[in-house]
Amino acid sequence: MADLDADGNPELLSGSWPGELFVFQGGPKRTFAAPEKLKNKDGKSVNCGGGVMQSGGDMLLFAGDATTEQKDGKTFILYEGERIEVPAGKSPGITGTASALHAVDWDGDGDLDLLVGNIRGDVWLVPNEGTAKAHSFGKEQALTAGGAPVHVEGDAGPFCADWDGDGDTDLLVGSGDGSVSLFRNTATKESRAKGAPVLAARETLVEKSKMDWSNPPAEPAPGVRSKICAADWNGDGRLDLLVGDFAQQKPAEAATSDSARPKSKPGRESENHGWVWLYLRTGPNTKTSAR
């Protein structure tokens, strides 16, 4: 959630499997309008890393909320008013980028920009070239850290917070392998005043999942596709880490008094779950085991 138009009513923002971003316009008393696709200043839907993903081989693969059309013996992919002809001998394929977004004033100019992660593990900045009350999103650009593009092992989920308490915005990113990475903002005081975040190379806050998918555990264990939030959970003045995931667990053999434990289902060797793990800080840049 973020107040995208500075009217005092926060909006609900969401990514999507095809890749486009959505806004649920906020109203009084936490009411929300129907979702609308977020547009850039050119009137096009924001879809970082979308479009034609593969044109070689026997397929033209497109990522986005697209459809196909057959006309006059030809095949077309239809997207945002465009008709992309599929070359003869190729088959059309439509997939998604599994976008995840976080709104933050990235460049310190007083309005909200967008950070967008995708299924490839990349993180993009969509700069707000408008104002705090009237956004106008420009062309997306890949974020860099330590001289290289920001990249994790798939399903990037970005989140910004002052993780090290030095007064600027750091970048945390969840990953498809269940890990959580930190990219510190190392901008100097002078460059920080100009709104120019400088990200250092990747550090690992949470290691990748050790789950054996061929033999899921009987008890809850950290999984993959981590999505994160940093907050002072226990009120001690230090940011803690909340991590949601996708995991598997062997089903319980029978109902138990613990309502969180699933009941056994005949013929099933595992159950899918989405756990939320809490990592409490024990020092300025350390964590305890997950709860």
C-alpha positions in Angstrom: 0.0 0.0 0.0 1.1 3.5 -0.8 -0.5 6.9 -1.2 0.3 7.3 -4.9 -1.5 10.6 -5.3 -0.8 12.2 -1.9 -4.5 12.6 -1.1 -4.4 11.0 2.3 -6.0 7.7 1.1 -3.4 5.0 0.4 -3.7 2.9 -2.8 -3.3 -0.8 -3.0 -0.7 -1.8 -5.5 -0.1 -5.2 -7.0 2.0 -7.0 -9.6 0.5 -9.9 -11.6 1.5 -13.1 -13.3 1.4 -11.6 -16.9 3.6 -8.7 -15.6 1.4 -5.6 -15.7 1.1 -3.6 -12.5 -2.3 -2.7 -11.0 -3.6 0.0 -8.7 -6.7 -0.1 -6.6 -7.5 3.5 -6.1 -7.9 4.3 -2.4 -10.9 6.1 -0.9 -12.1 7.1 2.6 -12.1 4.6 5.4 -9.7 2.2 3.5 -12.1 1.6 0.6 -10.7 0.6 -2.8 -11.9 0.9 -6.3 -11.7 -1.8 -8.9 -8.2 -2.5 -10.2 -6.7 -0.6 -13.1 -3.5 -1.2 -14.9 -0.8 1.3 -14.1 0.1 3.3 -17.2 3.3 5.2 -18.0 3.5 8.7 -19.4 3.0 7.3 -22.9 -0.3 5.6 -22.0 1.2 2.1 -22.1 0.9 -0.5 -19.3 4.0 -0.8 -17.2 5.4 -4.3 -17.8 9.1 -4.5 -16.9 10.9 -7.2 -18.9 7.7 -8.0 -20.8 7.2 -8.1 -24.5 9.0 -10.6 -26.8 11.1 -12.9 -24.7 12.1 -15.4 -27.3 12.0 -15.3 -31.1 14.4 -18.1 -31.9 13.7 -21.7 -32.5 10.1 -22.7 -33.5 8.3 -20.3 -31.1 7.7 -16.6 -30.6 7.3 -16.2 -26.9 5.6 -13.1 -25.5 5.2 -12.0 -21.9 2.2 -10.0 -20.9 -1.6 -9.8 -20.9 -1.8 -10.7 -24.5 -4.1 -12.8 -26.8 -3.6 -14.5 -30.2 -5.6 -14.0 -33.4 -5.8 -15.9 -36.6 -6.5 -13.8 -39.7 -6.0 -14.4 -43.4 -3.9 -17.5 -42.7 -1.6 -15.6 -40.4 -1.2 -15.6 -36.6 -0.8 -12.5 -34.5 -0.2 -11.7 -30.9 -2.4 -8.8 -29.7 -1.1 -6.6 -27.0 -1.8 -3.0 -26.0 -3.3 -2.2 -29.4 -0.3 -3.7 -31.2 -0.5 -6.7 -33.6 2.7 -8.7 -33.7 2.8 -11.1 -36.6 4.1 -14.5 -35.8 6.6 -15.6 -38.5 5.6 -18.5 -40.7 6.8 -21.8 -39.1 6.7 -20.5 -35.6 4.1 -21.0 -32.9 2.9 -18.2 -30.6 3.4 -18.6 -26.9 2.2 -16.3 -24.1 3.7 -16.3 -20.6 4.3 -13.9 -17.8 7.0 -12.1 -15.8 5.4 -12.6 -12.3 5.9 -9.0 -11.3 6.2 -7.9 -7.7 6.5 -4.2 -6.8 7.3 -1.8 -4.0 6.6 2.0 -4.1 9.3 4.2 -2.6 10.7 7.7 -3.1 13.9 6.2 -4.6 15.5 9.4 -5.8 14.5 11.6 -2.9 12.5 14.1 -5.0 9.3 13.9 -3.0 7.2 11.5 -5.1 6.8 7.8 -5.3 8.8 5.7 -7.8 8.3 2.0 -8.4 10.7 -0.9 -7.9 9.6 -4.0 -9.8 11.0 -7.5 -9.6 10.3 -10.3 -12.1 10.5 -14.0 -12.5 14.0 -13.8 -14.1 15.3 -12.3 -10.8 15.9 -8.8 -12.2 14.9 -5.6 -10.4 13.8 -2.5 -12.3 13.2 1.1 -11.4 10.2 2.9 -12.9 10.9 6.6 -12.2 8.1 9.0 -11.4 8.7 11.9 -13.6 5.6 13.7 -12.4 4.8 15.0 -9.0 3.6 13.5 -5.6 0.0 14.3 -6.6 0.1 13.5 -10.3 2.4 10.6 -11.2 3.9 10.2 -14.6 6.0 7.1 -14.9 8.9 7.1 -17.3 10.8 4.3 -19.0 11.9 1.4 -16.7 15.6 1.0 -16.1 17.5 -2.0 -14.6 19.0 -1.3 -11.2 22.7 -1.9 -10.7 24.7 -2.7 -7.6 28.5 -3.0 -7.3 28.8 -2.3 -11.0 26.5 -5.1 -12.1 22.7 -5.5 -12.6 20.8 -6.3 -9.5 19.9 -10.0 -9.9 18.8 -12.9 -7.7 17.8 -16.5 -8.3 14.4 -15.8 -9.9 11.1 -14.4 -8.6 12.7 -11.1 -7.3 10.6 -9.4 -4.6 12.0 -5.9 -3.8 11.5 -4.0 -0.6 13.2 -0.8 0.6 14.1 0.2 4.1 16.9 1.8 6.1 18.3 -1.5 7.1 21.6 -0.4 8.5 20.2 2.7 10.2 22.5 5.3 8.4 19.6 7.5 7.2 19.3 6.3 3.6 17.3 3.8 1.7 18.7 0.3 1.2 17.3 -2.4 -1.1 16.3 -5.9 0.2 15.3 -8.5 -2.4 13.5 -11.9 -1.9 14.4 -14.6 -4.3 13.0 -17.7 -5.9 15.4 -19.9 -4.0 14.1 -18.6 -0.7 17.0 -16.4 0.2 16.9 -12.7 1.1 19.6 -10.3 -0.1 20.7 -6.9 1.0 22.1 -4.2 -1.4 23.3 -1.4 0.8 23.0 2.2 -0.2 26.6 3.5 0.0 25.9 7.0 -1.4 27.9 9.8 0.2 26.2 12.6 2.0 26.7 14.9 -1.0 25.4 12.4 -3.6 22.5 11.4 -1.2 21.4 15.1 -1.3 21.2 14.8 -5.1 19.0 11.8 -4.8 21.4 9.3 -6.3 21.3 5.9 -4.5 24.5 3.9 -4.9 24.0 0.2 -4.2 26.9 -2.0 -3.0 27.3 -5.6 -4.1 24.9 -8.2 -2.7 25.0 -9.5 0.9 23.0 -12.5 2.1 20.6 -11.9 5.0 18.7 -15.2 4.8 20.3 -18.3 3.2 18.5 -20.2 0.4 16.0 -22.9 1.4 17.4 -26.3 2.2 14.1 -28.0 1.6 14.3 -31.5 0.0 11.4 -31.3 -2.5 11.6 -35.0 -3.2 11.1 -35.7 0.5 9.3 -32.8 2.2 9.7 -32.4 6.0 7.0 -33.3 8.5 7.3 -30.0 10.2 7.2 -26.4 8.8 10.4 -25.4 7.1 11.4 -22.3 5.1 10.6 -22.6 1.4 11.1 -20.7 -1.8 9.8 -17.6 -3.6 10.5 -15.3 -0.6 8.5 -12.0 -0.4 9.6 -9.7 2.4 8.7 -6.8 4.7 11.0 -5.1 7.1 9.4 -3.7 10.3 10.2 -3.2 14.0 8.2 -6.3 15.0 9.0 -6.3 18.7 9.4 -2.6 19.3 13.1 -2.6 20.2 14.1 0.1 17.7 15.6 -2.3 15.2 14.2 -3.5 12.0 13.2 -7.2 11.9 12.4 -9.3 8.8 9.1 -10.9 7.8 9.4 -13.4 5.0 6.6 -15.2 3.2 7.3 -18.2 1.1 6.0 -21.2 -0.8 6.8 -24.6 0.8 5.7 -28.2 1.1 5.2 -30.4 4.1 4.2 -34.0 4.7 0.6 -34.1 5.8 -0.3 -35.0 9.4 -1.6 -38.5 9.7 -4.6 -37.4 11.7 -6.2 -34.3 13.0 -4.4 -32.7 15.9 -5.2 -30.0 18.4 -3.0 -27.6 16.4 -5.3 -26.1 13.9 -2.3 -25.0 11.8 -1.4 -28.6 11.1 -3.2 -30.0 8.0 -5.1 -33.2 8.1 -4.0 -36.1 6.0 -5.6 -36.5 2.5 -5.6 -39.9 0.9 -3.1 -40.3 -1.9 -1.2 -37.2 -1.1 2.4 -37.3 -0.1 2.8 -33.5 0.5 0.8 -30.4 1.2 1.5 -27.0 -0.3 1.8 -24.1 2.1 2.6 -20.4 2.3 4.4 -19.8 5.6 5.4 -16.4 7.1 8.7 -16.5 9.0 9.9 -13.9 11.5 13.6 -13.1 11.8 14.4 -11.0 14.9 17.4 -8.7 14.9 19.8 -9.4 17.8 22.3 -6.7 16.7 22.6 -3.9 14.2 23.1 -6.2 11.2 22.4 -9.7 12.5 19.4 -12.0 12.9 18.2 -14.9 15.0 16.8 -18.1 13.6 13.3 -17.9 12.0 10.2 -18.4 14.1 
